[in-house]
Amino acid sequence: MPEYVSRRHTETIVEYCHEFQWKEGHAGFSFTCEKDGSLIGNHPCSRENYDKCIDGTYDVRDMGIQKHERVFRHSAVIKCVECGSNVGLSNNTNICECGTGYNMSGQRLASCEQWGEETGEHWTECL
């Protein structure tokens, strides 16, 4: 059983944006904000555009506060049994910097030189 530095997991990031759409067309503006609508960041150009959307200078529709969720999948990471380096398990074959190979489950693989054509494997898959 490999020593896990971290297990495979998913992470969901939730962000809110106050969005405006040009009345003529589909493009517009999106300003990162808190759930209550208070803006995050205060870059002068961004603030100027936001104010123009709010005060009617720009001919836009207020689309309100929009919630956006992004899901990230993080691969498991194990300690190499040979050198102790961290090895990410993101592929079918994962090679440590010392040359030791692991499959996606963290099982140690035979040396690449032992891979054979009868199994459909080739040593170049280590690269």
Buried (B, 14 or more C-beta within 10 A) or exposed (E): EBEEEEEEEEEEEEBBBBBBBEEEEEEBBBBEBEEEEEBEEEEEEBEEBBEBBEEEEBEBEEBEBEEEEEEEEEBBBBBBBEEEEEBBBEEEBBBBEEEBBBEBEBEBBEEBEEBEEEEEBEEEBBE
